[in-house]
Structures are given as structure tokens and as C-alpha cells.
Amino acid sequence: MTSSPVSRVVYNGKRNSSPRSPSNSSEIFTPAHEENVRFIYEAWQCVERDLRNQISGSERCLVEEYVEKIPNPSLKAFKPVDLSDLKRRNTQDAKKS
């Protein structure tokens, strides 16, 4: 029995700091949470920019795909979560109560 390798995009970029506020003013986030979200958002924006530049051929390979040689068997049944759908369902459930 063979399983397909798990792939991930890996980026080793520099961290920028620019403030972002939550889209819903009723949500209260700690400064640590906001910093984590800001870091992940900005890092992902860099990955997407570097991928676009790589595809267009204007930059050398800054982003590479990581593929596990031996996939973790405990993740065999893992199903990705659609966070937008989950948030939408949670919002609808909150409105019903």
C-alpha cells in the first residue's frame, strides 16, 4: 500500500510590521493574537508574491515545495478544513441562538 507524499510550501522570509485591525469590531483579540495573525498574513503575502515572480521567471527560486519522504500514517484520514465555511456556519449558528 502506497500513499501520496504530503507537500507544503516553505518560505524563509523576513518579518515586516504593519498594523491590521480585525474586520469585525465585535471581536476582541489580544495583542499576541494580532501579532501572530499579522505575521502569518504578511509571510503568506510574501510567498504568493515570490511564487508569482518565480513563475514569471523574474526571480530565482525563493520558494520551494516541501514533500515528506515518508508521510505520517496518523494523518492518512486528515481532511483540510475550509475556514471560510466554518466561520460562516458559526456565524449562522450564533444568529440562531
N, C-alpha and C positions, 0 to 999 in steps of 0.2 A: 504494500500500500504506500503510495507516494502522495505527498501533499505539496501544493504550490508554495513557493517561498513568499514570505511576507516582505513587502517593500515599504520603505519610508524615505521621505525626503529629509536630508540632513543639511543644516545650514549653520555655519560658524561665523556669524556676523557680529558687527559691533552694535552696541545698545545705544539708541538715541532717546532723548527725553522730550516729549511734547505732550502737554496735558490733553486728556479726552474725558468728557463727562458722560455719565450714563444717559441712555436715550430716554429712560423712563424716570421722571423725577420722584416717583413714589418709592423707588428702590434706593436703599441706603447701603453704600459699600464702604468698607474700611479702606484707609489709605493703602494698606498692604495689598488688598484685593485689586484696587485700581492700578497699582504699580505692576502687579502680575499681568493683568489684562492688557495694559498698555505695552508691556514688554513683548508679550506673545503677539499682539496685533502688529506692532512695528516690525518684529522679526519676520513675521509671515509676509508683510508687505515687501520686505527686502528680498525674500525668497522668490516671490512672484515676479518682482522686477528683474532679478538676476536670471530667472528662467526665461523670461521674455527676451532679454538681451542675449542669452545663450542660444536660443532658438534662432534669433535673427543673425547670429554669427558675430555680433559686435563685441562680445567678451569671451574670455577663456572660461573654462568650466569652474564656476564658483559653487555650483550646487550639484550634488551627486546623489543618486538614488542608492539607498542602503537596502540590501537584500540579505535577510538572515539565511545563513547556510543550512542551519537546522532549525526549522520552525518549532516554536514552543507547543507541545501537544495539548496543553491545557487551554490554548487559545483557538483550538480547532473549530469550536462551535461559536466563536465570537461573531456577533453581528454589530456592525457600526450603528451608532445612534445618530439620527437626524436631529440635531439640536434645535433647529428652527421649528420642526414639527413638535418636538417635546415642549418647547416654550409655548407654542400656540395652544396645545392641548391643556397645559397647566393654566394658562390664562383663561381659557374657556371654562375649565373646572372651577376656578376661583370666582368667576362671574355667576355661576350657577348657585354657589353657596350663599 
